[in-house]
Amino acid sequence: MTSPTSNGLAIQREEGDSKGRYVVHLDGAEAELTYSRAGDSMIIIDHTEVPGAMRGS
């Protein structure tokens, strides 16, 4: 699933049975947030990665 933001970036969601991630691509670089499901109504964000070129943007 891909959702556009107000500034035109496309955020992709990739979801499996118990884990997933959100991904943004910008100028050939990739930023991500990964998570694990901890029940029906809770997720645990377990990793973020932002390339130096995207920091502060």
N, C-alpha and C positions, 0 to 999 in steps of 0.2 A: 504494500500500500504506500502511495506517495501523496504527501500533502504539501501544497505551496504555502509559504509564509508571506507576510505583508511586504517583505523586501525582495521577494522573488526566488528565494532559495527553496529547493525541493527537499523535504525531509522524508526519507524512506524508512518504513518500519518493516523489519523482518522478524517473524515470530514463529517459534517452534512450540512443542508441547509444554515445556517448562522454562524455556529461556527465549530471549529475544534481544533485538538491538535497534537503535535508531541511528541513521547514517545521513550525513550531509556531505556532498561533494562540491568543492569550490576551487576553480583554477587548477585542477588535476590533483588536489589534496583531498583527503578523507578524514572527517571527524566522526567519532562514534560514542555512543553510550550503550553499554550492555546491561542487561538485567536478568534476574531469575525470579520466577513466581514463587511466592511463599503463601499459598492458599488462594482462595477465590477473590479476595479483596486486597491483597498486599503484594507488592513487588519489592525486591531488593536491588538497588542500583549497585553493581559490583565493579564497574570499570568505566572510565571515561578516557578518551584519547583525542587531543586536539593538536594538530601540527603547529609549529611555531608561527608559520605564516598566517594562521587563522586566529591566534590569540589576541584578545582585545578587540576583535571585530564585532 
